[in-house]
């Protein structure tokens, strides 16, 4: 075994590989490795040995990457493997100037084979790297568990499982899920201060919000922007909080409900540090962060509370001012509305609030903070009656966190910001009545897999670039999106056209959840910019030109001074003394291109949070508090991500809200105000422009009502919508009102909710019928809404159930898709762990399809990464009976060619005469004449040959309908049937069940029977 918390030592590490980790056939050898192509960061490579059974080589790479450039280092390693004609390796990446920290990576590529099948060319595809970050100051629980404790690697499958991020994430989520189930039983928030009846009403949301804030803070701690002392129980007890003991017994009533840690440490950190500047603008004096000192300040949520809880309040303040930056951005806004008596967070010294806020100290600290906790009701599992749970701080300390989002080709075996999305999606599902049973039993079930996200993002961007820059460059666009070594042949003019196309692209996720697609879009757009403009010079010049020439609408009617400020703002974003190059790319793409909507307000907060982390990691930290430690306060994303009902639009009498010149003038003012809010870096500035936005919205709503553009109800909706209110969502979505988007979006991309029409309330059904003319499963409605939100030629890409391929009730959706240009259909089977429905990705362009349009069809049921690829003319689906979608396999196409047009003609002629039993009876004579005219070999509809309208009636599908043994439905039966049998045994007299009880388990009894006996 090896101590992964120590600095790297080659001899020690090779001994570990030889004695403890790799198979016995590992042959140690040391030799220098030449580089066959130019390296960006790698300086020296050494071969350390090889294993034939694993078909891998072990290398050490010394590098000169100052910012631990993971993507650049990965590409260097991929090139080296291709040059060495190897497809798999273990690589130790060591900084050449300091070996305190290093990466241990499993790398694999697919090599190309020459025409004679012996000459392996030095090109590669499908690269993958999985890494552990090791060394001083790193949490080593995970590498110890998977690399040390499991002993020697048995085979290639075992090797990849040792480097699996998914296994790690599941382990973490299971611990966190147990903690969450425990916490919602004991936590309470004040809410309405005048009553205790609602103290647990919003527990699920409140606890999720606490987890979210805490995990975000943990990511900041990785950047050394939060003091470690705030999470050290011993330090807190000795230096910060009086008599702190999270596990003290409160007389006969068990553990104390004292909530000092949450109130004094976490609430002050959240609301009065991260949300409060250190200094006044232009000053170097630390005057802004301080404790509340009089009752008139009761609703100033940026002042610290609970001074009396501290041993030394000044020490607490010193730690904050020496480490914690002001972040801005809204996540750490206190949600209390103290003047109206609503205390959602309970950040108050008011006695009623302190009595009603219960977040016990014991929830945070201890390896076994909770013992014998009964979580059986939460999980619906009797085996969960005696669960032990760690304090959440101890859970977080066990794992290594990385602030960089993992990519499909490059993953750290640690917890990245995507974790926030996975945690949120699953915890949210755990209390949603539609999904709670599945979510609580199967972790990781409701989050779109990263590989799916990237595929959908890449294809959407390619479709956009083909439309706006040119079809003929499709191959070049794909090279830009790839992470293999692909040289492009783009001209300077083409690169500029691509850059401008990306900047002008408007992208919406109408069901953004925790931000998987918006973040994925940002990553790939940044990646393209890095390929075509590595030094950021073109990007900077383009943005400066927009500001100087007033060609950007955000600067219309601005003064010369405002334009100078805009230029200075751009210059600072590009200043590589304070920011890494990606910061300027991300900041302006976020402001100009990416939008999200979700009906859950907390989902919007998670989406914004992931963008915040993405920006924070590309800023260079310094030790100057007056400079906010080098961290530029985060942008305000309230005008980029909104909580609203995406499916319901605003009823209006005019196509555009802003047609009159008077309203257009106020619209321009509103755009300027929203830009000012986005870039506001001080609370006072944000408040000023927030008030301006509210004023302008009210004036515009009044004008719209006056000019009969909208009715009274709609005017009230517009005026009441407050994009700054984190506690509510708008009952409508209007992109022009909320985002200033008139002409439609270029890209819609989403994983919309799969709520069956049976799960839709009667009230919502009426609203949907008024909006769409019908009510159906929500994913169908999202398609119709999506097309209405697209610009002409825009691209929509959704992952949804594939039930619409053939279902009669989804004929309207097939007609919609086939009335436009269908790009591709990707049968993804079921990439989700628990959603019991097969899915597909569907992509279409909003325009009339060309007669010769070819649809790409991918069958990923066997392999998502290497699907079977087919093409089919869109006209085939149009000319198929009922316009059904099907896989254009050789067999299916032969059937179509033989019977497709014949069956469609029969259907068109006869369907209205046989669609119900009443129709069959009504047309009985005509049907009899038709049947009499049939000859052997004729093709006919089965419905024309029968006299009933019902299909196969079993009366019990579970008893008579079988499923394939390899499907997830079969696995579900294997799990549920023993439980049903156990319930039967519990309810049935023993005399009747004697034979069954001879078996030690119900599963063994079932296995003893043939399928017929069962």
Secondary structure, 3 states (H helix, E strand, C coil): CCCCCCCCCHHHHHHHHHHHHCCCCCEEEEEECCCCCCCCCEEEEEEEEEECCCCEEEEEEEECCCCCCHHHHHHHHHHHHHHCCCCEEEEEEEECCCCCEEEEEEEEEEEEECCCCCCEEEEEEEEEEEEEEEECCCCCHHHHHHHHCCCCCCCHHHHHHHCCHHHHHHHHHHHHHHHHHHHHHHCECCEECCCCCCCCCCHHHHHHHHHHHHHHHHHHHHCCCCCHHHHCHHHHHHHHECCCCCCCECHHHCECCCCHHHHHHHHHHHHHCCCCCCCCCCCCCCCCCCECCCHHHCCCCCCECCHHHECCHHHHHHHHHCCCCCCCCCCCCCCCEHHHCEECCCCCCCHHHHHHCECCHHHCCCCCCEEEECCHHHHCCHHHCCEEECCHHHHHHHCCECCCCCECCEEECCECCHHHHHHHHHHHHHHCCCCHHHHHHCCCCCCCCHHHHHHHHHHHHHHHHHHHCCHHHHHHHHHHHCCCCCCCCCCHHHHHHHHHHHHHCCEEECCCCCCHHHHHHHHHHHHHHHHHCCCCHHHHHHHHHHHHHCCCHHHCCCCHHHHHHHHHHHHHHHCCCCECHHHHHHHHHHHHHEEEEECCHHHHHHHHHHHHHHHHCCECCCCCHHHHHHCCCCCCCCCCEEEECCCCCCCCCCCCCCCCHHHHHHHHHHHHHHHHHHHCCCHHHHHHHHHHHHHHHHHHHHHHHHCCCCCHHHHHHHHHCCCCCCCCCECCCCHHHHHCCCCCEEEEEECCCCCCHHHCCHHHHHHHHHHHCCCCCHHHHHHHHHHHHEEEEEEEEEEEEHHHHCCHHHHHHHHHHHCCEEEEEEEEECCCCCCCCCEEEEEEECCCCCCCCEEEEEECCCCCCCCEEEEEEHHHHHCCHHHCCCCCCHHHHHHHHHHHHHHHHHHHHHHHHHCCHHHHHHCHHHHHHHHHHCCCCCCCCHHHHCCCCCCCCCCCHHHHCCCCCCCHHHHHHHHHHHHHHHHHHHHCCCCCCHHHHCCCCHHHHHHCCCCCCC
